Amino acid sequence: MSFQICIRTEKSLQQLATEFRTLFSLPPFRQNSFSGEPYCQFEMLGMLILIQRLEEYECEPEVKDYQYSFVLHLSFVDHELNTDDMEYRLQPYYAQLLSFKLGLDTAYQERQKTDHRSWKIRYHFSCKNPRWNESVLYGEPGWEPAVLETPPSPWRSVLPPVL
């Protein structure tokens, strides 16, 4: 199981990795480079987290201005879990958590299979609400959500990569 969340921020890769480490109580990260591009990697109990800078040509049109990606890979061995369902539930949770706790703008992709060869995708976007007030409880006058979600991008069709 794996998913990717795109991140828009002015923070550096090292600053992001340090904040992720603190937020998720992760072990120290390793900074590596692949094809000359630096990335930070955390490994813990079958979980692999990569934080990397994205080049504009690597991005979908909806997220061209998102500089980083957070990729989470979970390894499950000998199980009967529906990991697709877990992925679809965890991805929005992590996107909102990162927006709220670290003040990041985030985007994640939703996919639907349309037939045996093609998919349709759209992106969901989250950001921390600058007007959120922690002293106003849910249901009280003036309450606003801590994370704002904009309407998702329109659905568009994509074909799987040719191998």
Order of alpha helices (4+ residues) and beta strands (2+ residues): beta-alpha-beta-beta-beta-beta-alpha-beta-beta-beta-beta
